[in-house]
Amino acid sequence: MGVVGQGVSEGENDEPPATMNSPGARVAWLRRITELANQGRTDEARASLAEFRKRYPNERIPAALRALESDPAN
């Protein structure tokens, strides 16, 4: 297993780095939006969710986050 700064032998780690196209990155983004909402940072959560929707219009959004889209008083 390679460690940053120790060099990785060619072929030792064939897994590409995560990108925003990877499912894990999208899940992390939704998790972060949830954290923002839970911290009361609703405007930031809504803005981030709007950007997420723009980039991934067909991605399933958890119900709690969908509520952010429909209830501006939340």
N, CA, C and O of each residue as an XYZ file, in Angstrom:
296
protein
N       0.854     -1.173      0.000
C       0.000      0.000      0.000
C       0.895      1.230      0.000
O       1.789      1.344      0.839
N       0.666      2.153     -0.933
C       1.485      3.353     -1.026
C       1.051      4.412     -0.038
O      -0.126      4.516      0.305
N       2.013      5.195      0.415
C       1.756      6.304      1.317
C       2.300      7.553      0.658
O       3.369      7.523      0.048
N       1.576      8.643      0.776
C       2.019      9.892      0.159
C       3.420     10.204      0.638
O       3.713     10.141      1.832
N       4.281     10.540     -0.304
C       5.653     10.887      0.033
C       6.598      9.704      0.029
O       7.812      9.894      0.096
N       6.077      8.479     -0.046
C       6.938      7.306     -0.039
C       7.029      6.662     -1.405
O       7.719      5.656     -1.570
N       6.345      7.225     -2.385
C       6.392      6.651     -3.731
C       5.574      5.382     -3.813
O       5.473      4.621     -2.852
N       5.000      5.173     -4.964
C       4.191      3.982     -5.201
C       4.761      3.291     -6.423
O       4.944      3.914     -7.469
N       5.036      2.025     -6.292
C       5.540      1.271     -7.427
C       4.489      1.244     -8.516
O       3.293      1.173     -8.233
N       4.931      1.302     -9.755
C       4.004      1.268    -10.879
C       3.148      0.015    -10.812
O       3.658     -1.093    -10.650
N       1.819      0.206    -10.941
C       0.905     -0.925    -10.901
C       0.472     -1.317     -9.501
O      -0.431     -2.137     -9.336
N       1.112     -0.735     -8.486
C       0.764     -1.087     -7.106
C      -0.618     -0.552     -6.732
O      -1.360     -1.199     -5.992
N      -0.957      0.622     -7.243
C      -2.250      1.222     -6.943
C      -2.886      1.656     -8.251
O      -2.655      2.769     -8.723
N      -3.683      0.780     -8.832
C      -4.295      1.059    -10.122
C      -5.591      1.846    -10.010
O      -6.174      2.214    -11.030
N      -6.059      2.115     -8.781
C      -7.315      2.828     -8.588
C      -7.113      4.317     -8.865
O      -6.229      4.946     -8.284
N      -7.932      4.876     -9.751
C      -7.777      6.303    -10.049
C      -8.231      7.147     -8.864
O      -8.978      6.664     -8.012
N      -7.792      8.393     -8.802
C      -8.236      9.264     -7.710
C      -9.725      9.554     -7.830
O     -10.298      9.476     -8.917
N     -10.336      9.885     -6.720
C     -11.770     10.212     -6.718
C     -12.001     11.501     -7.486
O     -11.189     12.425     -7.438
N     -13.098     11.547     -8.181
C     -13.510     12.753     -8.882
C     -14.943     13.049     -8.476
O     -15.581     12.229     -7.816
N     -15.453     14.202     -8.859
C     -16.834     14.527     -8.542
C     -17.794     13.622     -9.298
O     -18.989     13.616     -9.002
N     -17.305     12.866    -10.255
C     -18.152     11.922    -10.971
C     -18.277     10.598    -10.237
O     -19.101      9.760    -10.605
N     -17.468     10.399     -9.200
C     -17.552      9.138     -8.471
C     -18.718      9.191     -7.483
O     -18.973     10.235     -6.884
N     -19.420      8.084     -7.310
C     -20.554      8.067     -6.381
C     -20.172      8.486     -4.966
O     -20.957      9.146     -4.285
N     -18.992      8.117     -4.522
C     -18.555      8.479     -3.171
C     -18.455      9.982     -2.977
O     -18.784     10.498     -1.909
N     -18.009     10.673     -3.992
C     -17.899     12.134     -3.899
C     -19.284     12.766     -3.819
O     -19.491     13.724     -3.075
N     -20.223     12.235     -4.579
C     -21.590     12.773     -4.531
C     -22.220     12.528     -3.171
O     -22.894     13.405     -2.631
N     -22.007     11.350     -2.615
C     -22.540     11.033     -1.287
C     -21.930     11.968     -0.239
O     -22.635     12.461      0.641
N     -20.629     12.208     -0.335
C     -19.965     13.109      0.605
C     -20.522     14.525      0.484
O     -20.701     15.211      1.491
N     -20.796     14.963     -0.743
C     -21.356     16.293     -0.957
C     -22.739     16.388     -0.290
O     -23.019     17.365      0.404
N     -23.588     15.400     -0.492
C     -24.909     15.402      0.130
C     -24.793     15.369      1.656
O     -25.574     16.013      2.356
N     -23.831     14.630      2.158
C     -23.594     14.566      3.606
C     -23.211     15.956      4.123
O     -23.675     16.383      5.180
N     -22.362     16.655      3.366
C     -21.936     17.997      3.771
C     -23.117     18.964      3.760
O     -23.228     19.807      4.650
N     -23.990     18.855      2.778
C     -25.180     19.706      2.724
C     -26.045     19.447      3.964
O     -26.579     20.383      4.559
N     -26.176     18.191      4.342
C     -26.939     17.834      5.540
C     -26.308     18.455      6.778
O     -27.018     18.978      7.637
N     -24.979     18.404      6.881
C     -24.277     19.010      8.014
C     -24.548     20.508      8.081
O     -24.815     21.048      9.155
N     -24.478     21.175      6.937
C     -24.753     22.613      6.900
C     -26.159     22.902      7.404
O     -26.357     23.806      8.215
N     -27.131     22.142      6.928
C     -28.521     22.333      7.353
C     -28.665     22.090      8.851
O     -29.351     22.850      9.535
N     -28.033     21.050      9.365
C     -28.122     20.729     10.791
C     -27.464     21.785     11.669
O     -27.827     21.941     12.835
N     -26.497     22.510     11.112
C     -25.816     23.587     11.832
C     -26.580     24.906     11.742
O     -26.146     25.925     12.280
N     -27.717     24.874     11.057
C     -28.499     26.087     10.900
C     -28.005     26.991      9.787
O     -28.447     28.135      9.674
N     -27.102     26.496      8.973
C     -26.546     27.268      7.855
C     -27.373     26.980      6.607
O     -26.864     26.505      5.591
N     -28.668     27.286      6.719
C     -29.651     26.909      5.717
C     -29.382     27.536      4.362
O     -29.513     26.863      3.339
N     -29.011     28.803      4.329
C     -28.741     29.452      3.041
C     -27.590     28.769      2.314
O     -27.650     28.558      1.102
N     -26.542     28.424      3.056
C     -25.403     27.726      2.451
C     -25.809     26.334      1.977
O     -25.397     25.887      0.907
N     -26.623     25.655      2.787
C     -27.089     24.313      2.412
C     -27.919     24.387      1.138
O     -27.754     23.562      0.239
N     -28.807     25.368      1.056
C     -29.646     25.517     -0.142
C     -28.805     25.829     -1.373
O     -29.042     25.281     -2.450
N     -27.824     26.712     -1.212
C     -26.965     27.079     -2.345
C     -26.169     25.869     -2.827
O     -26.032     25.648     -4.030
N     -25.649     25.096     -1.892
C     -24.875     23.917     -2.257
C     -25.768     22.873     -2.915
O     -25.370     22.229     -3.886
N     -26.971     22.711     -2.386
C     -27.910     21.756     -2.975
C     -28.312     22.193     -4.387
O     -28.446     21.358     -5.282
N     -28.500     23.479     -4.583
C     -28.837     23.979     -5.922
C     -27.709     23.680     -6.904
O     -27.963     23.294     -8.045
N     -26.470     23.855     -6.468
C     -25.319     23.545     -7.337
C     -25.254     22.045     -7.606
O     -24.982     21.622     -8.730
N     -25.504     21.246     -6.575
C     -25.520     19.795     -6.742
C     -26.565     19.407     -7.778
O     -26.285     18.610     -8.673
N     -27.776     19.966     -7.664
C     -28.868     19.664     -8.607
C     -28.494     20.059    -10.034
O     -28.825     19.363    -10.994
N     -27.797     21.191    -10.152
C     -27.396     21.654    -11.482
C     -26.411     20.663    -12.118
O     -26.504     20.364    -13.309
N     -25.482     20.165    -11.323
C     -24.476     19.227    -11.845
C     -25.024     17.817    -12.038
O     -24.633     17.114    -12.970
N     -25.925     17.413    -11.161
C     -26.445     16.041    -11.185
C     -27.975     16.064    -11.142
O     -28.561     15.680    -10.130
N     -28.624     16.500    -12.205
C     -30.087     16.660    -12.187
C     -30.855     15.354    -11.976
O     -32.003     15.393    -11.534
N     -30.268     14.223    -12.274
C     -30.975     12.942    -12.136
C     -30.610     12.182    -10.869
O     -31.093     11.072    -10.647
N     -29.760     12.776    -10.040
C     -29.329     12.108     -8.807
C     -30.460     12.129     -7.771
O     -31.157     13.132     -7.622
N     -30.626     11.030     -7.074
C     -31.653     10.932     -6.030
C     -31.209     11.769     -4.829
O     -30.074     11.663     -4.363
N     -32.131     12.604     -4.341
C     -31.855     13.479     -3.200
C     -32.633     12.949     -1.991
O     -33.821     12.650     -2.111
N     -31.978     12.829     -0.825
C     -32.692     12.371      0.370
C     -33.863     13.304      0.705
O     -33.812     14.503      0.432
N     -34.901     12.742      1.292
C     -36.125     13.498      1.592
C     -35.843     14.739      2.433
O     -36.416     15.798      2.178
N     -34.973     14.625      3.427
C     -34.676     15.774      4.287
C     -34.095     16.934      3.483
O     -34.360     18.097      3.789
N     -33.314     16.625      2.472
C     -32.736     17.688      1.646
C     -33.750     18.217      0.649
O     -33.729     19.403      0.317
N     -34.635     17.361      0.168
C     -35.695     17.835     -0.735
C     -36.549     18.878     -0.027
O     -37.050     19.809     -0.657
N     -36.714     18.720      1.283
C     -37.477     19.687      2.059
C     -36.819     21.070      2.009
O     -37.521     22.081      2.037
N     -35.503     21.132      1.936
C     -34.794     22.410      1.805
C     -35.190     23.132      0.522
O     -35.289     24.359      0.497
N     -35.414     22.369     -0.535
C     -35.772     22.952     -1.831
C     -37.177     23.543     -1.821
O     -37.436     24.549     -2.481
N     -38.080     22.919     -1.075
C     -39.486     23.312     -1.161
C     -39.939     24.241     -0.045
O     -41.017     24.828     -0.141
N     -39.143     24.391      1.014
C     -39.574     25.208      2.136
C     -38.540     26.276      2.467
O     -37.645     26.040      3.278
N     -38.653     27.461      1.840
C     -37.668     28.508      2.090
C     -37.666     29.007      3.528
O     -36.700     29.649      3.942
N     -38.696     28.741      4.293
C     -38.737     29.175      5.695
C     -38.055     28.204      6.625
O     -37.981     28.467      7.825
N     -37.554     27.091      6.122
C     -36.932     26.061      6.946
C     -35.610     26.510      7.485
O     -34.949     25.760      8.202
